[in-house]
Amino acid sequence: MGWDTRLRKSSENGFDAARLVLATLVVFEHSYYLPFNSYAHEPLFVWSRGQIDFGGVAVDFFFVLSGFLITRSWILTGSPVRYLRKRIARICPGFFLASLLTIMIAAASAESIAMFLSTLDIPGTIVRILSLHQPGVSAFPDNPMKGVIDGPLWTIRFEFDCYLIVAALGTLGLLGRPAVTALFVMFGASYVLQSNGYLPFHIIDQGPLAILISNPILWPRLFTYFLAGACFYLWRDLIPKSAAVAIACALAIGLTVAFGWAELALVIAGTYLLFFVALSIVAVPRIRGRRLDLSYGIYLYGFPIQQIIIACSGQTITPIPLFAIALPVTCLVALLSWIFVERPALQWSVNRRSSLPLDRHPILTPSGNGL
């Protein structure tokens, strides 16, 4: 059975479940990082001797899934306007709400709301949010990770820049194997060189240019993973779907975790294994029979909720209780976000000429968010 058999709609694959697992791993990793402001106790970081951690792997795989599904979305859409409308509808409403909530949390945790507002650069904050950058507000100065409340939001601008790369290639007629593979090789090579200290990238996080683009320092890593997913989609008819290959990839990842180069091995072996699982199972989270995608909300809201819990505990809570408390609370907030913000935005983005409901639309499913 080939890759396309389970690609027709979300009810026939495991993409939603994969994203849910990845988002949960981000919360799990933060449960170990935030109480200490250190990776020293994070299980995968310890086991891999500092090579990788669950949160980093989850972000990488989010970009892999996004590369695959967003490339498919462009090809199925056939219109720059419709493509961008869907992409904006998927990530912007949730991001804007999460940014607003982080500002409200920061204000509530300040000694005085009036003092907080007097020190807040309101125009600059609005510009940062509208350009999909972190709001940059601070809260909970007594927590081990002092001040940070909007942690995971940093990836959203990188995600949107990946959308723009696909749109540019598609508009130019270059969203095909030669150009995408060449870009993958180029960014992959730059990632290898950067990982070994041979290719420095400038940090751009201040000034007008920082508003227009994401920070180039992470382009090699994140664009490589995104393009790995895009290449997989474009070459899928020539890539065998084999349990033996999947097992070999799992063994390769295990060996590289034990002996080195784990992060780079995930680009190839991890990508194959991720799609083998997602396109071999049927796992669609539902509530009352309706498709439910909590992954984006869990990713956005887990971090501030965990920071609140740490502050309320007097900075004494340990990782396992933090995870056990934070995950269900985050899922509840994510559910509200899905029902009242994300799903309505997605429904709006569906072509109005289509009579299909959101749960069955062939373009919107399974191509959800990449984070």
C-alpha positions, 0 to 999 in steps of 0.5 A: 500500500503506497503513501497516497492511499491514506492521504485523501482526508484526515479520517484516513491517516494519523497526521492529527494524532502525530501533531497531538503527540508532538505538542504533548512532547513540547509540554513534557520537555518544558516540564523538565526545563522550566523548573530548573531553567536547564536541560540537565534533567530532561530525559532525552537530553540526558540519554543523548548526552546533550544532542537532542531533547523532546521539545527540539525534536517535536519542533523539528518534526512539526516543520517536517509535517508542515513541509509535506502538508503545505506543499500538498496544500499549494498543489491542491489549491492552485491559487496564491490568494486561496493558499495564503488565506488558508495559511493565515486563517490557520496560524494567525488567529491562534497566534494573536490570541496567545499573544494577547493572553501573554500580555494579559498574564504579564500585566496581571503578574506585575506589581501594578497594571498601570506601571506595566502599561506605562513601560509597555511599548504599545506600538512596537508590541503591536507591530511585533504581533502583527508580524508574527514575532513574540510580543516580548513581554515579561512576567514571573521574575521569581521563576527559574526561567525569569520573565519569559512567558511567550516561549514557543511563539518564536517558531511561528514567524519561521513557519510563516516564512516557510509558507512564503517560500512555498508560495514564491516557488509555486508562483514561479512554477518552481515547486517541483523536484529539482528546485525543492531538492536543490534548496533542501541540499543547500540548507542541509549542507549549511546546517551541517556546516553550522552545526560544526562551527564552520558557517556563522549566521548573523543574528537579526533580532532588532530593527526593521529587517527583524520585523520583515523576516525570521532570524537567519541564525535558525534558517539552516535547521528549520528550513532543512526540516521543512524542505525534508517534508516537502521533498518527501511529498514530491518524491513519494511515488519513488520512495518505497513504503516498507516496514523494513526501511522504517525499522532500519530508520529507527535503528539508525536514530538509536545508533546516532543517539548513542554515538553522535549525529542524532540531530542530523540523522533525524532529518532523513531517518526521522522524516521517513519514520514519521511519515511511515507511522502517520500514513500507516495508521488511522487516528483522528481525535474527535469529540462528539463525532467531530474532528478535534485538533488541539495540537496548535493550542497545546503548543501555544498555551502550554508554556504560559500555563506552566509558568503560572503553575510554577509561580503559584507553587512558589517555584517548588514544583517538580517536573512530573507533577508540573506535567500532570497538572499542566497538560489537562489544563492546557488541553482545556484551553486548547479545546476552547481555542479550537472551538471558538477561534481556530475552527471558525477561522478554518471554516471561513477559509474554505472556498465558499463555492464548496459544499463540503463541511470542514471535516471532509474538505480535501484541501484543509484536511489533513493540512493543518498547522505545521506547529 
